[in-house]
Amino acid sequence: MIFNKCERCGCFFSSNDSVCPNCKQKDQIDANSLKTFLDNNDIPKNVESLAYLSGVSLKNVNRILQTKEFSSIRKKFSNEPHIKL
């Protein structure tokens, strides 16, 4: 059995996902909040502003921007030191 550490809460779980089953729904809510914010507003100048204005933590914004769904947005922040490409 393979154990992973949840990138959101730090607990250990067995799955191929990056977040545990308890955090999966929270992650989806954050991703939806971020997507809604970006659909209805201009893209802020930096990731910190995006986190603050969208209400999603900076840690989770950075993680969510790494997903395929947000790859076009990630490119706009590619010079940001907080984004791990």
C-alpha positions as CSV (number, residue, x, y, z in Angstrom):
1,M,0.0,0.0,0.0
2,I,1.3,3.4,-1.0
3,F,0.8,6.4,1.4
4,N,0.8,10.0,0.3
5,K,0.9,13.1,2.4
6,C,-2.0,15.5,1.7
7,E,-0.7,18.8,0.2
8,R,-3.4,20.6,1.9
9,C,-3.6,19.4,5.5
10,G,-0.6,17.1,5.9
11,C,-2.3,13.9,6.9
12,F,-1.3,10.6,5.4
13,F,-3.7,8.7,3.2
14,S,-3.6,5.9,0.5
15,S,-4.5,7.2,-2.9
16,N,-2.9,8.6,-6.1
17,D,-4.4,12.1,-5.5
18,S,-2.3,14.9,-4.0
19,V,-5.0,15.7,-1.4
20,C,-6.8,13.4,1.0
21,P,-10.5,12.5,0.6
22,N,-11.4,15.0,3.4
23,C,-9.7,17.9,1.6
24,K,-10.7,17.0,-2.0
25,Q,-14.1,18.9,-1.7
26,K,-12.3,21.9,-0.1
27,D,-9.9,21.9,-3.0
28,Q,-12.7,21.9,-5.5
29,I,-14.4,24.8,-3.7
30,D,-11.1,26.8,-3.8
31,A,-10.6,26.0,-7.5
32,N,-14.2,27.1,-8.3
33,S,-13.7,30.3,-6.3
34,L,-10.5,31.0,-8.2
35,K,-12.1,30.3,-11.5
36,T,-15.2,32.4,-10.7
37,F,-12.9,35.3,-9.6
38,L,-10.8,35.1,-12.8
39,D,-13.9,34.9,-15.0
40,N,-15.4,38.0,-13.5
41,N,-12.3,40.2,-12.9
42,D,-9.1,41.2,-14.5
43,I,-6.1,39.2,-13.6
44,P,-4.2,40.9,-10.8
45,K,-0.6,41.8,-11.1
46,N,0.8,39.2,-8.8
47,V,-0.1,36.0,-7.1
48,E,-0.4,37.5,-3.6
49,S,-3.1,39.9,-4.9
50,L,-4.9,37.0,-6.6
51,A,-5.0,35.1,-3.3
52,Y,-6.2,38.0,-1.3
53,L,-8.8,39.1,-3.8
54,S,-10.2,35.6,-4.5
55,G,-10.2,34.6,-0.8
56,V,-8.1,31.5,-1.5
57,S,-4.9,31.0,0.5
58,L,-1.6,31.7,-1.3
59,K,-0.5,28.2,-0.7
60,N,-3.6,26.8,-2.4
61,V,-3.5,29.3,-5.2
62,N,0.1,28.2,-6.0
63,R,-1.0,24.6,-6.0
64,I,-4.1,25.1,-8.0
65,L,-2.2,27.1,-10.7
66,Q,-0.1,24.1,-11.2
67,T,-3.1,22.1,-12.6
68,K,-3.7,21.7,-16.3
69,E,-7.0,23.6,-16.0
70,F,-5.2,26.8,-14.9
71,S,-2.1,26.5,-17.2
72,S,-3.1,29.6,-19.2
73,I,-3.3,31.7,-16.1
74,R,-0.1,30.2,-14.7
75,K,1.8,31.6,-17.8
76,K,0.8,35.2,-16.8
77,F,2.6,34.7,-13.5
78,S,5.6,32.8,-14.8
79,N,8.0,35.5,-13.6
80,E,6.6,35.3,-10.1
81,P,9.0,33.8,-7.6
82,H,6.2,32.1,-5.7
83,I,5.1,30.0,-8.6
84,K,6.9,26.7,-8.9
85,L,7.0,25.8,-12.6
